[in-house]
Amino acid sequence: MRKLIYGFSVSVDGYINDRAGSIDWTDPDEELHQFHNDRFREVEVSLHGRRLYELMAEYWPRVPEDASPIEREFATLWTEKPKVVFSRTLTEVHWNSTLVGENAVEEVRRLKAGGEGIMEVGGASLAASLMPHGLIDEYQLFLSPVALGGGTPMFPALPERLRLRLAETRQFNTAVMLRYLAEV
């Protein structure tokens, strides 16, 4: 069965974006950006909620020519990686993406059962819909030194506790990674 990872840059007060929806406060250094590129290379399928897909699709396929080599590398990885976009409002998706409009939980169960590799989920609302069903195996928080005071929380209000076990920590210049495994 595939392993599903939920990872995001998160503020010290638990938000993945600010009140305006911006992630401009995330400023990965080269080492952290390369870490993300290397990790993303291992992912077989990337699951996106609508908002994250739109944010990524707006930037990565058209990354500026003056972008760093690491950013250009990620742009290539992102546009070529198979993606499943979960949305009830989008009518089409591009860049090696498949659109799913209904029943995210059942589709993710099917995708997990369809192989032995790694999938990632991006998008707080999509991840929130999967958490109560125990579908996320690993959580990767990239804790950034900023308090936002509001925005989209990485973790929603949950019907019960989510038990996690710390598996790894790693310090970068611009963030600290906390990697947790879900306890069953």
N, C-alpha and C positions, 0 to 999 in steps of 0.2 A: 504494500500500500504506500502511496506517496505521502511524504511528510509536508505539512502546510505550515509556513512561517509567516507571522505577522510582524513586520518591523517598520519603525518610523523614527524620524527625528522628533524628539518630544522636549518641551520646555520643562523646567524644574517643577512647574506647577501642573504638569500633566497634559498640556495641549499640543496638538500636531499642527495647528495653524492659529493665527490670531483672529480677532473678532471680524476682521475684514476678509478672512479666508486666505491671507497671505502667508507664504512660507519664506519670505525674504530674510527672516532672522536666522535661518539655517545657513550656515556658511562653512561647508565641509572643507577642511584642509586637503592637500593633495593625497596624503596617506589615507585619510578616511574615504575620499572619493574613489581612490584605487581599490580600497577594501570593498566598497559597494559594487564597483565594476566586476571585481573577481567573484564576489558572491553571486551577482546577477548572472554571470556566465554559467554557474552551476544550476540555475533554475530552469526547469523544463517548460513550465507554464506560469505566466503571471496573471493573477486575477485582479481586475480593477473595478472599482465602483465608478459610477458616471463622473462624479466631480474630479476624481484623481485622473481618470482617463483624459478628460478634457484639458486639464492642466498639463499633463505630460504631452498630449498630442499637439498642444499649442506651441510647445517649446522644442522638444527633442528632434522632431523630423526637420526642423528648420534652425538648428543650432547655428549661431553666428560663426562666420569664418574665422574670426579672431578668438574663438573659444580655445581653451587649453586642449592639448592632445588627450588628456583624460576625459574631458567633457565630450570631445568628438568621438572618442571610443565608446562612451556610454550611449551617445546618440545612435550609433550604429547598432549596439547591442539591443537597445530598447526597440528600435523600429523593426529589427529582424526577429525578436523573441515572440513566440506564440503567446497571445493574450486572449483572455476571455473577459469581456466587458459586460457587467451586469447593470442593466438600465431598463426602466419601463418607458422612458421618454425618448431615448435616442432611436433613430431609424436606420442608421448605418454607422459603421466603424471602419477604420483603415489600419494600415501598417501591421499586417499579419494578425488581425484581431477578429474574434468571433463575438457576436452579440447574443446575449441571453436575456430575455425579458421577464421570465417568470421563474419562480421556485429556485432561488439561489442555493438553498440548503441541499436540495436533492441533486442539483447539478454539481455542487462541490463534492458531495458524497460519491457521485459517479466518477468525477475526475480523480479523486483520491484513490479509488479502487482501480483506476486504469493504468497504473504503472508503479514503479518502485523509486522514482526520483524525488525531486524537490519541487514544490510549488510555493509561490508567495502570494499573499493577499495584500492589496493596497487599497486603502479607503476605509475610513473609520466606520462608516455606516455598514458597509459590506462586512467588515470584520465583526462588528457588533451583532449582526444577524447570525454569524457562525459560532460565536463564543458559547451561547447557552447550549449548543448541540455538541460541544466537545470536539469540534472539527479542527481547531487550531492546535498544533502540536508544539509550537515554539514561538516565543515572543522575543523580539530584539528591539530594545529601546536604546536610542542614541541620544542620551541626555545632554541637552545643550544648556550652557550657562546663561539662561534668560528666563525671566518670569513674565508671562504674557497677560495674566489677569483675566483671561477669557479666550474663547475660541472653541474649537472642536476638541473635546477630550479624546485621548487615545483609548481610554476604557470607558464604556457607557455605564449607566446604572445597570447592574446585573441582578437577576432574580436570586442568585446565591453566590457565595464566595467562589472565586476562581483560584484554585490552589496551584502555585507555581514553585519550581525548585530552581534556585540560581545555579546555572551551569558554567558561566564564564563572565568575566569582566575584562575590559580592555580599554586602555586610555589612549585617546588621540589628542591632538592639540586643541581641537574645537569641540569635542564631545567625549563622553564616556559611554561605552557600550555595556549594557546589561543584558545578558542572554539568559532567558528562563525557559525551562521545559515545563509543559503542562503536566500536572500529575493527574492520573486517572483514578 
